[in-house]
Amino acid sequence: MAPKKAAKGDEGAMDSQVIKRLHQILKNADLEKTTVKNIQKQLEADLSITLSDRKQFIRDEVEKFLKSGAAKKAGAKRKAADAPAKAGKKAKEDKKGKDGKKKGRGKGKDVVDPNKPKGPKGAYMCFVQVARPKINAAHPDLKFAEIAKMLGEQWKSMDAPTRASYEKMAEQDKERYQAEIAAYVPMDAAGLEELRKEKAAKKSAGGLQKPYKCSAQLASFIGEKQISRAALTSKMWAYFKSNELMDPENKRWVIADDKLKALLGVDRFQGFTVSKYLSPHLLPLDA
């Protein structure tokens, strides 16, 4: 069933549902990875509506959430939930191997040498590699879980000769792996460390915490050359309040002083729409 658009009379009630669900999503989200686009998709899926014409509304509500300080509270709760919960029990030190890296449950995924041969496939995975594309072509609307169920059923009911052919494929793949691993030269420690740095840089450069290069005008205004949207929103609201720029007649509006007007190009605007005026000043880091 296709997502539906809210009728005009129902927009107020629908907005309330969107805001409520939006806050629930953000409270449990990793702000380093979450994007407004991903949030919109999740809202559409959860509420069975289309929000293609409400992108700015969603962005404004995200910035309200970030500005309210609720993001920090949610982050603190997540950290508390991840901490050891059993009182009075001495926490065990993380197990480490000879290389000093964390081992066992709870370890982070380390980088993998891209040149390392892929492990051998078992008979079932050989079957999946052949059968999955056929199912996808015949049933393009099936979900991943439904396809997995069909594959399992086919494997269970498979006759012995057919299964033997996949077992032969698995044996051939095992021989391929043994030959490749015998010739494999592992990447040195310096190469792996470089991959870890690249991975860390990519992880820190996503979502609402993605850093941007400031335009010369914005850099002069905030005193920083790089900043994320979330951090910039906090700085701007601090500026509005410390300089008493909120309209006394309607505090949803900001009356720009000369310095702010020179940056944004407007005399008066709704505080939660400031992001659209700031967007031209946020440039890619490699610009």
N, C-alpha and C positions, 0 to 999 in steps of 0.2 A: 504494500500500500504506500503510495507516494506521500511525502510530508505535505501538510496543508498550511495555507497562510491564514493568519488570524483575521477575522472580520473586523471592520473598523470599530464597532462597538465593543469588541472583546479585547482590544489592544491593551487596555489598562490592566485587565486581569492576566492576560498573557505575559505582559511585561513583568508583573509580580512573580509569576512562575519562573520566568527566565532568570530574574535576579536571584531568587531563592536557590535555584539549581546551580547557577553560576558561582555563588558563594560556596556551595558544597564542593564543587569541583576544585575551586582555588584553594580551599582549606586542605585538600588532600594532594595537591599538585606539587610537582617539583618545578619551581619557578625558573630554574636554569634550563629546563627543557620545554616547558609549556609555551605555546604560542596562541595568539588570539584566534588564528585560523583553526587550530586544533580544538580550542574551547568551543568555537562556533559549531564545528562538526559534532562534538559530543552533545551539545545542547540540542541540536536538530535530531540526533538519534534518540536521546532520552525523552524529548517532549513531542516527537513526531510532528515537527513543524519545520518550515523553511525560514531561514533568517538571513537570506542573501541580501535583503534590503535593510538589515539592522546591524551591519558591521560596525558602524560608528557608535551605535548605542552600546554594543557589547564592549568595545574598546573603552568607552567612557566609564562603564560600570566596573571594568577591570581596574582602571586607574582609581576609581573611588575606593575600591577594596584595598589597593596597595597604599593609598594615602591614609586610610583609616587606621592603619597599624594592625589590622586583623591578620595580615600576612605574616608579621613577626610572631604573633601569638600562635598562629597555626604551625609555624616552623618550630616554635619551642615545644609545642605538644607532640609533634612528630619525633623530635629528638628525645623527649621524655619516654615516649612509647617504645623507641628503639633501645633505650638503656636497659640494663639488667633489672628485672622486676622483683627478683626474690631478695627480700631484706634479710640481713643477718648471715647471708651465705657469701663466703669469700669468692670474689670473681677470679676465674682462672685466667692466667695469662694466655694470650693468643699463641697458638702453636706456630712455630716457625721452622722452616727447613734449613738445610745447610747453607742455602743461598741467602738466608735472612728474610725471605718472603713469607707472607702469611699462608698457612696451610689449613685444610679442613673446612668445616662449615663456616659460612659467613665471609669467606675470603672474596676479595674483589677479583674480577676477571682480568688476568694479565694479558698483555699483548702476545700475539702469536706470530712466529716467524712466517712471513708470507711465502717463503720458499719451501717450507716443510711439506712433504708429501701428505696428501689426504689419506686418512685411515681407510682400511678396506671395508666395503659394504657387505652386510650379511645378505642372505638369500631374500629375506622379506624386503629390504631396502632396494635390492635390485628389481624386485617385482614392482614396488611403488614407483621407481624411476620410469618404468615402462608404462604402467597402468594409469598413473595420475594424469598425464597429458591427454590420454584418450577420454577419461571421465570429464575433464575440464572442457574438452571440445564438444562432447555430447551433451553436457549439462552445465553451461556457463553460469547459471544462476545459483548453483549449489554453493553453500558455505563450506569453509575449510573443514569444520567438524563433521559435516554430512559426508564429505568426500572421504575423510579418514574412516568413517564408519563403513562406507561401501567397500573401501580397500580391505578392511579387516574381515568383512564377510566373504569377500572373494577369496582371500587367502585361506580362510578356514575351510571353505568348500572346494578348494582346488584339488584336482586329481593328482595322483602320485607322479605320473610322467611329466606333467607341466611343472610341478614343484621341483622336480629333479633338474629341469632345465635352468631354473633360477639358482639352484644350489651350485650348478656348474659355473654359472656366471659369477657367483660369489667366490668360488675357488680361483677363477681366473683373475678376479680383482685382487684377491689376496696375494697372488703371485706378482701382480703389477706393483703392489705396495712394497713387497719385500725387495724387489729390484730397485725401486726408487729410493727407499730408506737406506739401502746399502750404499748408494751413490751420494746421498744427501750430506751437505756440509752445513752445519748449523750457523746461523748468524751470530756474530760476536756480541759481547756485552754492550759495546758502544752502540751498535746498530739497534739492539733491542731498547736501549735507553732513549734513543732518538724517537723510536716509534711510540714509547710511553709519553714523551713530551708532546708529540703530535696529537695523540689521543686525548690528553688532558686539555690541550688548547681547543680542540673541537668541542669537548664536553662543556667547557666554560663559555663557549661562544654561541649558545642557543637560547631560544625562548625569550621571556620577558627580561632576563638578565643579560641578554646579548649586548656586548659593548659596541658602541659606535664612535666614530671620529666626529668631534664637534666642528662645526663651521668656525671660521675665525671670529665671527660676531658672537656666537654662543660661547665659545671658549673664553672670550673676554668677559662675558656676562657672568658665567659660573666659576671661572678660574680653574677649569679643567679641560684637558684636550680630548679625553675619552670618557664616555659615560653610558650607562644602560638606560633604557626608557623608564624602568622602575625608579632608579636613583634620581633621574632628572625630574620625574613627577614629584618626588618628595622634596627636592630642592626648590622647585617652582612654588609649591604650596607653602613652604617655609618662607619664601620671599613675599608671597601675597600677604601672609599674616603679619610678618615682622614689619612690613611697610604699610600695614592697615589699608590694603587696596580693595578689600571686600566692600561691595556696594551696601551701605547701611539700610537701604530700602529693600534690597533683595540680595541676601548673602550668597546666592548661587552665582552671582555675577561678580566679575573683577573689573575695576576701573584702572586702566594701565597708567603708570607714571611715565615720565618721559623716557626713562631708560628701558622700561618694558615695551613701550610703544615702538621704540626704535628697533627692538628685536623682533617683535611679532607683527608689527604693521597694522595694529588695530587699537582703538581707544577703549573699547569695552567688549567683554566676551564672557560666556559662561565658563566658570572655572574648570569644569570637567571636559571642556572641549579644547583645552590648551594644547593637547598632543598634536592636533592637526596643524596648528600654527608652528609647532616646533619641528615637525617632520622634515621640512626642507633643510633644517640645520643639523640633522643627524645623517652622517655619511658613512659608507662602508669603510672599514679600517684600511683597506688597500687603495682607497681613493686618493 
